[in-house]
C-alpha cells in the first residue's frame, strides 16, 4: 500500500521527485494477512520537471517490504517499503542515471535507499482512500499523503495465490529533501 508506480503515464506532476505511484501486486494466504511486494508488478515511478521544457520519466525497480490490508477496516492497514536508490532507471543512457545518483541529486553513496512508512490509512469509499505516512529521502523525513485506489483482491489466475492490487500517487518537491539541482521549485 505504498506508492510506487504502475507502468505507463503517471500524469502531469510539476516540481516533484519522485511522484509515488504504485501497483502492488502481492500475495498472501488470506485477505487480512500481510502481503509482500511483487517486484515484477510493483514499481515506483515518477515524473520530474526538466527545466520547464518537458517531464522526464523514471522508475525504481528494487523495492522491499510489505503491507497489511484489512478490506473491512482500512484503518487497521499498514505498510513499510524500502526502495533501492541504485535501482534508478530513466530509460536513457547510463550517463543520465549516473548524474542523478551522484552527490548533488540522490547521493546514492551516502543514502542508498529511501523509505516510506505508513502511519494511517483512511477509507473514502469502497475503492478510494488516502495513506498518510513519512517519506525518508537523502536522510530527510517528511510527511507525505498518498491518494490510494484499491484495484482488486482475488485469487490470481496463474499463481493461484490471493493477490491484491493498489495504485497510489502523490506529488512532492525534491527541494524539500535537499535535492535542489536545477529545480525551479525553490
N, C-alpha and C positions, 0 to 999 in steps of 0.2 A: 504494500500500500504506500509505497513511497514513489516519488516521482522520478523516474527516469523515462525514456520515451519510446513511443511506437514508431516504427519505420514510416517515413513519409513526412508530410509537412506538419510543422508544429503550429504554424500561424505567425502572424506578424507580431514580434515582440522586440521593441526597440530597447536599446540600452540595457541589455540583460546579459547575464552569464552565470551559469547556464540556465536555460529555461527548462525546468524539470518537467518531463512529460514521459510517462512510462506505461507500458503494458506489462503487467505482472502475470505472466502465465506461470503458475506454480502448482505444486502438487502436495497433497496431504492425504491422510487416511479418512478424515471426515470433515464436514463443513466448518466446524468450530475449532478444529485443530490448528496448529501452526503450519505455516507454509514456507517454502524456500523459493528463491528466485530461480527461474529457468533462464540461464544466460542466452539461450538461443532465441527466446521470445521476449526477453526483458531488456530494455535499453534505456539509457539516459541520453536524450537528445536535446540539442539546443540550437538556437539561432542567436547570432550576435551581430549588432550593427557594425558594419565595416566602413568607418569614416563617413557614414551617411549615404554612401553610394549603393550599397546592397546589404543583404542579410546573409552572412556566411553561416552554413550549417555544419554541425559536427555531432559526434556522439562519443560516449564512453562505453566500451564493450564489457568491461570486467566489473561486475557488482556482486557483492556478497551480503549475506544477511537474510532476513526474512520478516514475516509479519504474522500476526494472528488476526483473524477476521471472524466476527460474530455477526452473521447475517441478520439475526433477530434483535441485536442490540449493538449498533456500531460503536457506541461509547466504550464498549469492552475490547475494542480492537486496538492493536499496537503495531509498530514497525520500527525497524532499525536497519539501515543499509549503509554499507561502506563501498565507496566507488574508487577504483584504482585510477589515479590521475595519469599514469603511464599508458593506460588503455585508450587515451585520446585519439580520435581518428577524424580528420577533417576532409576525408575523401580527396585529398590533394597530395602533392609530393611531400616527402619526408621533411623538407626544409620548413614548411609552414608548421607542421606538428612540432618539430624541434624548437622553433621560435616560441611557440606557446607553452612549451614545457619548461622553458628557461626561467631564470630568476625573476625577471620583471613581470611575468604573467603568472603561471601556475606554480613555478618554483618546485618542480617535482622532486628535486634532490632534498629539499627541506620539508616538504609537505606531500608525501607520496599518496595520500588518499584524502577524499572528502567524505563527510558522513552526514546523513540525515536521520534524525531521531524524532519519531512521532511522539507528541505529548498528548494529543486528544484527537478523536475522530468524531465529527458532528454529521448527522444524517439530515439531509434536507427533504428528500423523498425516496422512493424505492430504488432509484439509480444514482442519485447525486448527493454529494456531501462535501465536506472540507476536512483536510488534515492540517492541524496546527502542529508545528514542530520546530526543530532547531537544525539549521544547516551550518556545518563547520567546514570552512574552506580557507586554506592558507593560514590556519591557526586562529581564525576569527569565527566566532559563533554568533549567528543572528537568528531571530525569529522569522519563520517563513510559513506562509499559509498556502496550501495546495488545493486547487479545485479538483475534486475527485468524482470520477464516474465509475460505477460498478458495472462492468460489461456483462459478465456471465459467470455462473458457477455450475459445473456439471461433471459427469464422468467424461474424460477425454476420449474421443473416438479411437485414437491409436494407442495411447499409453494405457488406457483403461484405469487411470487414476483420477481421483477427484481433483479438479483443476478450477482455479478462479482467475478471472482477468479483470484488470482495472486500468484506467487511464487517469493520470494526474498531471496538472500543469500549474506553472507559476511563472512569474517574472521577477527577476532580481536585478540589482545594479551591481555590476562587477566591482565598481569602486568601493562599495560597502565592505568588500572582502580584501581590500588592499591591492587591487589589480587595476590601476589607472591606465596603464599602457597608452593607447591613443584614444581613450574614452572621451566622448562628448558629454557624458553624464555626470561630470564632477560637480 
